[in-house]
């Protein structure tokens, strides 16, 4: 197809996408690539299937491992997750009583630290830089010139940082507004083109080659639409266009635009960078009180659980049930701890989420989130220490900015004053299935701060309402490692979290493209980890 305008491409290619009725062998291989065994497939997957075959040959019997998913929420009703959930058996569902007296009412499947006691949920939120600018405005940019002058002179370094952050926030907000305006204009042009099509072709007349040849458009965009539709007659999408009416296409276009990711991305940027937008009142806590723990609600799915549901599926979607996909670990119980909004997580919520997971039996905590600023990092470090002291493994995504996190901060971090804070904390970068370009282009890196890599490009996993999608990011790589950790720990429960971390790193597959950008240049491998773990328990 020849090059056409953006708006027409949106209508014909970006908006109208159709599900396959039959999965090809190539598509099936792509869906399952992250399970591959490099020794057999020459693809750097996590070797999960091979690890389970090894366990079967050895006659090993697994025990369940609780994995906490600190994320945007989890669809606990998903067909591929509902049978692998952690259930708080000491809590009677729906009775409005804290039966187990842990401070959280009806926390049957986990807890939501970004919801209110009245059942409302915080979804959109600022980035941390915006919150810092809002705080800085109360000190350096108030209506009182004397106060501003006094504080600027008293805190010169802080004021310089504030100015830089304020400029960055204002620029990003302006860019988001401009992008939305341009996008709205293009969408308007597209809709106008289709409405002209409906009016002059016949709104309820079925689209056919004969009808299109007879149609005489009166504008250049409509003429381009005619050309493109005729060219589509010989494409794989022909059956999805011909036989419909222009009104059918307009209705579908409107429906798809409501969920358009590009437009929604820019809209979320408005919330991220708007200093006048502060939704924390929804939670109803006293945010200034960093010791406060008992707030939130028990809605562990939340209003948008896409990210968390995908992460959960990678870790432990039910295996071999002829539904959807297989998670890395088969013997897991997934605990949902809703912590991350559409924006940056709050340090207080992260610290409380870690402690909640530990106190309720989680052995592994997956943290597929991160941010550039962390004003209350101390309370997060204390929570990490709490988990470490309780023999819990923490797995954190390295971030998706293609930056060196040895020199540019990505919080939470295991490094405090230049030294590792926990011996059971793993930071994970994202790898691909392409051996010649093994590091995902977006993945952060760091010879000191990135412990290991795992599959994170084009990962097929669970998404809300019994659906499945490809997503990518270090957010997908971290749960692959959490899944491997759960797999190994289920067969060798006597290992300590620190030993398990060492085993995962030491047993990984070396790739020379990673040796200078991560601790040992390795990609996690469950089969090799199982074999190394066996030597530990025999000591």
ABEGO torsion letter per residue (X at the ends): XBBBBAAAAAAAAAABBBBBABBBAAAAAAAAAAABBAAAAGBBBAGAAAAAAAAAAAGBBBBBBBBBBBBAEBBAABAAAAAABBBBAABBBGAGBBAAGAGBBGBAAEBBAABBAAGBBBABBBBAAAAAAAAAAAAABBABAAAAAAAAAABAAAAAAAAAAAAAAAAAAAAAAAAAAAAAAAAAAAAAAAAAAAAAAEAABBBBAAAAAABBBABAAAAAAAAAAAAAAABAAAAAABGBBAAAAAAAAAAAAAABAAAAAAAAAAAAABAABBAAAAAGBBAABAABABBEBABAAEABAAAAAAAAAAAABBBGAGBGBBBABABBBBBBBBABBBEBBBAAAAAAAAAAAAAAGBABBBBBBEBABBAAAAAAAAAAAAAAAAGBBBBBBAEAAGBBAAABBBOBBABBGGBBABAABBBBBBBBABAABABBAABBBEAAABABBBBABGBBBBBBGGBBBBBBEAAAAAAAAAAAAAAAAAABAABBAAAAAAAAAAABBBBAAAAAABAAGBBBBAAAAAAAAAAAAAX
